[in-house]
Amino acid sequence: MRNNTKSNSKKLPEFDKYYHYGESVQSPAEDARFLEWIYLKGKGRKPSVFREDFCGTFANCCAWVQRDRKYVAHGLDLDPEPIEYGKKNYLPYLTAEQQSRVHIHEKNVLSRGAPKADIICALNFSYNIFKKRQELKKYFQACFRSLNPNGVFVVDAFGGPRCHEANEEVSENGDPAFDYFWDQESFDPLTHEGLFHIHFKRPGEKKRLNVFTYDWRVWTLPELKDLLEEVGFKRVDFLWEGSTDEGEGDGNFQVVTKGEECEAWVAYVAAFK
Ligand SMILES: C[S@@+](CC[C@H](N)C(=O)[O-])C[C@H]1O[C@@H](n2cnc3c(N)ncnc32)[C@H](O)[C@@H]1O
């Protein structure tokens, strides 16, 4: 006899690359709290105007204005697609008053007239798009000029021997769960250039390849510090992640003057004007 029992498996919603990206690599509320803490700790007072460079779907801008009624956020990205996504999917969850404090600019981060801010961030390693020292310097100079007196510029960085070779890491994210793949296709020790891809796989579906691709130069921490000081920043701090007893990152970043040998690490660089 045929078994007519209905399958329990629910039909998955249409694949949404920005949803899957956000669930895998972004924590907007935590990032906004962390960036505010860096400013507070360094300057002894709260910032107000936040700028998120390479903002994509500007999730961090939305988180920023939710932290304080006085906070204002500017996001800059040259691609209208993620900006539209943020306007449809994130902005509507803010109150009208919070929305009025979010300003999104479809703009190259290198272009003139970028908004002034107390704190500027470039997260998820986006500045690695600049492969030439002169290009990165131009970007850092533009940030220095845009910052209000006492402003702070924060970027994240990654490194360690594991990123000096091709490899792929997988982790499970989201609810319902899916697999997120961070695939390093190549690394050139002469130029520190690497080609990276993000793939996703949902249960019962084929792996979706190259949903995002990044052709980057992996800048080192001392290179970043040298350049930031060269464009005028007074002080450059490194924030390094603490570790659990098992040797895993514990998500707690503190200012350090000495790093730790790790297979793979993520750190933050905070540059004070
Ligand atoms: C890796 S995504 C980062 C998205 C988001 N900031 C995050 O933390 O996940 C890089 C973004 O940078 C944007 N982008 C690349 N070059 C840019 C430039 N020169 N000026 C402004 N945006 C740029 C891309 O359109 C893309 O949305």
The ligand as a Gaussian input file, in Angstrom:
#p B3LYP/6-31G(d) Opt

LIG

0 1
 C       31.948000      42.862000       2.851000
 S       30.549000      43.894000       2.488000
 C       30.375000      44.596000       4.090000
 C       28.974000      44.841000       4.519000
 C       28.836000      45.310000       5.973000
 N       29.647000      46.474000       6.238000
 C       29.229000      44.242000       6.973000
 O       29.817000      44.569000       8.003000
 O       28.935000      43.078000       6.797000
 C       31.354000      45.153000       1.548000
 C       30.443000      46.296000       1.057000
 O       31.320000      47.340000       0.610000
 C       30.738000      47.980000      -0.523000
 N       31.826000      48.706000      -1.202000
 C       32.907000      48.181000      -1.852000
 N       33.734000      49.170000      -2.263000
 C       33.180000      50.340000      -1.841000
 C       33.564000      51.713000      -1.936000
 N       34.708000      52.068000      -2.530000
 N       32.770000      52.640000      -1.389000
 C       31.612000      52.292000      -0.765000
 N       31.185000      51.013000      -0.636000
 C       31.959000      50.046000      -1.162000
 C       30.082000      46.848000      -1.288000
 O       29.053000      47.326000      -2.117000
 C       29.554000      45.965000      -0.141000
 O       28.225000      46.292000       0.188000

